Amino acid sequence: MEREQHPKKDDIASRLINRFLRRSSRRTKSTASNAAVEQEPTVPEASASTAPPPPQPPQQPQTSTADDDTTTTSPPVRDTTPVIQWTDIQQERARALFAKYGLTLEPNEWMTPRNLEVRRVDKPIRMRVRRTCHRCQTTFGPEKVCVNCHHVRCKQCPRYPPARTKEEKEARALAKMSSEAAADNSKEHKHDPLTLPSRSGGQDLTYKDIKQRVRRTCHRCQTLFPGISTQCENCGHDRCKICPRDPLKLDKYPDGYPDDEDPPPERPIRVWKKPRMRVRYFCHKCETIYVPGEPICSNCGQEKGPETRRYPPKKEKPSIDPDLLRRVQERLGAMRVNEGDDT
């Protein structure tokens, strides 16, 4: 039975605390007015019971015999009435209310302890902006109308501090982003490295992330660049954008890899072509060379025609030998005769 009564007592205690706090919050505003109302009737009663005091004769000015340099000062009167806090009054009322129902009020149940470890809230520094009338140099108040000349605030009225430009805003935003990124990187938790004791008793083995080895080859002599060197040991060529990389990473570096120089200008590859001869035309009247692309002679005005001499002359097709043609026809006829006999 005692175990069942404890939760009931706790429920009653919580209800009483809530009820008392509601009443105390409602009575806070009415306590001052009630005290004033109680003190007001005492004034007329005292005036009615007691007769008005007789008039006092005028007091003569007192002459001070002390020197003018010394002055008498009376000590200040101190109020010795004890100061009672409102929280103590509420606590006494709550204890009386709990005692009425046979309950006890613990100090920790009456008021929750304060959180002394309150974090400080950092807020950006705000600067007050002042606007000055450009006519009478009077500072504007909360309104947009000048108090002195009644001028309505316009864009010509100077502003202090001056407004930031677009470049300053962009630089400020970039600085803020970089600081936030640095703060995020600093917040990243660095895990302790995984170690494995060495079998030979030497330095412990430390686990490291897997990294892919990158190889660069000279495009001239096909020699690997040693380590992080950028100069070929064989031909002395500086690593450029043409030197192949294994593995490739063209999606991230389509125009060459970092720290690579521009490729040097190389001699073009020679290609064999059939020799061509320049053709010239001579006028058949004055033997003047025609200008390339013009059909009229620049000396005599003669047009280019079939009589115009060409150098070198066109190659003539060789004529067919009649004896050779006759022999070929005889052979073809003999072949036809043989085919007819076989059938």
C-alpha positions, 0 to 999 in steps of 0.5 A: 500500500505504501508503494501505491501511495508514493506516486499519488503523492507525487501527482498531488505535489506536481498539481499543487506546484502548478496551481500555486504558480498560476495563482502567483502569476495572477496575483503579481499585478494585483499586489501593488494595487491592493497595498495602495488601496489599503493605505489610502483609507488611513489618511482621512481617518487620521485627519478626522480623529486628530485636530488640525495643528495650531499655527506655528510662529515664524522662526527667526533666522539663526545666526551661526557663530562658526567660521564661514569656512566650516560647515555642519553636515548631518549624517544621511538617514538609512532605512533599516527595514529588512528587504524581503524578496518576492521569491521567499514569500512565494516559497513560504506560501508554497510550504504552507499549502503543502503542509495543509495537505500533509506534504513536504516541499523540497528545495530542488522541487521548488525551483530548477537550478540555473544553467551557469554554463551558458554559451556566448552568442557571437553576433556580427558587429552592426554599424549605425548608418547616418544620412546627411542632407546635401543642402544644409548638411543636417543629419537625418533622423528616423524620418526621411525629411530634413528637420532644418530645410524640409528636404526629402532624402534623395540619392544625392544625400551623402551616406556614412559609411558609404555603401559597398561596391559590387566588387567589395561584396563579391570579395566579402562573400568569397572570403566568407566562403573560404573561412567557412570551408576552412572551418569545416575542414578543421572540424573533420575528425581525424581517425587514429592511424591503424598500426600493426606490430612488426614481426621483426621487432622494428617500426610498426606497420601503418595502414595508408590509403591506396594511391595509384601510381602515375607514370609520365613518358617522354614523347620524344625518346619514350623514357619514363620521368623519374619520380616527380622530375619534370626533365627527361634524363635521356634527352633533356626534354622538359615535360610538356602537355604532349607527354603521355600520362598513365593512367589518362585523366582527360575528363579533368585535364582536357588541355594538359596536366598541371605543371606541364609546359607548352609543347615546343614547335616541331618540324612538320613531316615531309611528304613526297609529292609528284613534281609539277612543272609551271606552264607558260603561254607566249603571245604569237605576235610579240612573244610576251608571256601572258599574266597567269589567269588573264586571257589578254596580252599585256603588251599588244592586247592579243587574246589567247587562242589556238595559235598561242604558243604553250611551253612546255607543249602538250604531249601528243598521243602516239598513233596506232601502228597499222601492222600491229592492228592487222596482226591483232585482228588476224589473231582474233579471227583465228580464235573465232574459227577454232571455237566454231570447229570445236562445237 
